[in-house]
């Protein structure tokens, strides 16, 4: 009897956790498409240094 209760409790926990992964079919972006900055190119050519040039914020002796 005790083993059957343990098996049922384990099955209930497993089924409860299995239901957590469901996702909606469609989700709207909260900020709107005009304010969305993703996707973007990486690295950003405006903020990243060109190859062979040191970064402006880090100086090594």
Secondary structure in CASP SS format (residue, H / E / C, confidence):
PFRMAT SS
TARGET T0000
AUTHOR 0000-0000-0000
METHOD secondary structure of the structure
MODEL  1
X C 1.00
X H 1.00
X H 1.00
X H 1.00
X H 1.00
X H 1.00
X H 1.00
X H 1.00
X H 1.00
X H 1.00
X H 1.00
X H 1.00
X H 1.00
X H 1.00
X H 1.00
X H 1.00
X H 1.00
X H 1.00
X H 1.00
X H 1.00
X H 1.00
X C 1.00
X C 1.00
X C 1.00
X C 1.00
X C 1.00
X C 1.00
X C 1.00
X C 1.00
X C 1.00
X C 1.00
X C 1.00
X C 1.00
X C 1.00
X C 1.00
X C 1.00
X C 1.00
X C 1.00
X C 1.00
X C 1.00
X C 1.00
X C 1.00
X C 1.00
X C 1.00
X C 1.00
X C 1.00
X C 1.00
X C 1.00
X C 1.00
X C 1.00
X C 1.00
X C 1.00
X C 1.00
X C 1.00
X C 1.00
X C 1.00
X C 1.00
X C 1.00
X C 1.00
X C 1.00
X C 1.00
END
